[in-house]
Structures are given as C-alpha cells and as structure tokens.
C-alpha cells in the first residue's frame, strides 16, 4: 500500500507542475499541442479540442508541448512576459502545492514537535549537574520536559533549581543575567528514529529502531556520544556496534562530507507531539517555510556546485524519490505529506536552474528578449540547448547510475 502511495505521490507532484504550464499557456493564448504524464512509449492517447492528452509508460516525469517562441519561433509575436509566465508557471504551481500541503499540516493535521527529556546529557553544563541528573523543578515550577525547563528558566533567570541525582535530591542556586535556557543539553537515548535513505548509515545496514552500543570500541551512552564520534572521526570508516531484535551486530559506516561536515544520515528517536496553529498563523508559517526552504535548497545547490561529488551524493533519481516517499509513508500521513512538500519544492528549484531545456533556461532566453527587444538567435538557442541537454543528461545519468548501484549493493548486503 505504501509503495502505491509513493508512486501516486510522485505522479501528483509531476501532474501539478505540468498543469501549471498547461493552464498558463492556455490563459495567455499559446497553443498547446500535447499534455503528457510520463514519457513515451504512450499507453494512453486521446485528442480533445486540438490537444493530445497522453500517459507514458515511463513514469519519470511529464511535459507540456507548447511553443514558447524562444529563438524567434512561430509564437514570438506573443508578448515575452506572457510567454515567461507560461515558462515559470510549472515551478510556481509546485510552490503553491508546497504551501497548500504545509498549511494542511500546520492548520489541521498537526506539526510534529520533538519532546526532549528533563535528564541532563552533557557534563560541561552551566548548572554543575552531572549526566543522568534529572531537573525536577525550577523556582517551584515543575519541569517534566526540557521544553518546560527552558520556559521556566526564561521566566526565572534567577532562582533555585531542584534536581534528582544518584545521591538524592539537591537544590542548586543559579543566576543568568541573559535569561533563556543556558543550563544543559538534554539526554537523548542512542536509538535510531530514522535512518535516512541513501545516506551512509542506511546503505551500511543501520535501520530505524537500532540501539547503538559503541563506535570504534568506545561506548555510546547517549546520542551526543555518537555525534562526537562522527565529528572527530576525520571522515574514516566507523565501526558502529548496535542491537537489533536482541542480536548484537556491527556496521562499517563511512561518513560523507557535506559543506565541510561529516554526516552518516541518522536521526535520534524522540517522543513527539502534534501542534496545530490558528489558520491565519498556519498560512503565514506555510508561506515562510516554503520560501525559506527554497532559499535553503538554492543555497545548498550553489555551495556544492563547486564540489560535483557532493552534488551527486546529495541527489537522487526517481528510484530514490519513490523509495523515500515509501519510507516516509510508513511513519504516518504527516511525515508523508511533509516529504511531498519538500520534494515539490526541490522539483521547483531544480526546474528553475538557468540550464537550457529547463524552465529556468527558457526564462533566461525570454528575459533577454524583453531587455534586448529581440529574441536570442535560433542558432544561439540551439547551441545553448544542446550544451544544456548534454550537461543535464550527464547529471541525470550519474544520478540514475547512483540509484541503480545503491539498490544492487543493498541486495548484496
């Protein structure tokens, strides 16, 4: 069932993108020849109103065949701004889809908020508490969770803290001029809540629910110990010991470096609660999250373009996308929809890259036409599109090869 949901989710994102192009082209008077969901060979074709509607046997994308007039084509008499709208409406439809999904999560389903314990997880804390100590109350206010502790500290920058230790309860006088919650890092058990698909830990065999015991022979008492081991490992392979279903196992995990940071791709298991917001606030959060997410994706793409290895490592093809949707569907509706929103945003950003044959490339040609007062020459467009197609095919080829080798290696494991 989750596999079917993943396939339908991917097709929904593609359908929204192509529908954006289709509706905008019709609105500005550009003739549409074909609307296809999927690539040839076609398994369904029907012509209505002069437009051929198709379903392709290869469900890896879709397209709307419309002449944008770049390079002085037959519709170059249509105003360049109208054609620009048609070119950008696919990505804009993905942005709108992201906002709608996030609004449904924030306003109705409920946003997942991690709930951390009131147990101290680090020795070098400003309160002088030891790892394993429990903060019971702050200035008379009970603190059953770390969130309660942070809120109480913010309201009471000076006061008395009651803590439970191995030797009994103690009171600690504290004073923080800046207020806030400077006290401690909460203890997080070393249990994997999610092993991210495609990342080193997942490919090495670590899965959700695994309890970590040691890294390179050093005991792991809390999640912070794992993070310290990864950060101090100099990128070398890590021997991670863990327990699964009562069996002690070991995985060799080599971190990948992204923007200078070593990562293995695991998230701690935490208790969560759902929080909904008033509808107006939910809409504001949705718009802000979508815009912030897009800025983050573009920033990441720009920062790793100088490091092609990282770009390929962080990318995934249709197999990866379908597997990710399938995995997230197993965590529940909210996680599945959140992943749908993220993928829709990623597809928007990818299509806006200024590469000829992508929507962003068409936009560059049309903006040039608007500024220069004439379209780019047909020869110039042809050369740029050939180069763009070559770059795109090489990138997609690498990503598809990565998809294939990832699956084959996993089968061997």
Protein Blocks (a to p, Z undefined) as FASTA:
>chain_A
ZZmmmmmmmmmmmmmmmmmmmmmmmmnopacfbdcedjdddfbdcdeehiacdddfblcb
ccddddehgghiaklmpcfklmmmmmmmmmmmmmmmmmmmmmmmmmmnopadddddfbdf
bfkbckopaehiacfbgghiacfbfklmmmmmmmmmgccdddddfkbccddddddfkgpj
lkbccdddfbdfbdcehiaklmnopaehiacfbgghiacfbfklmmmmmmmnnopacddd
ddeehiacddddddddeehiacehiacddddddddddfklmmmmmmmmmmmmmmmmmmmm
mmmmmmmmlmmmmpccfklmmmmmmmmmmnojklmmmmmmmmmmmmmmmmmpccehiakl
mmmmmmmmmmnopacdfklmmmmmmmmmmmmmmmmmmmmmmmmmmmmmmmmZZ
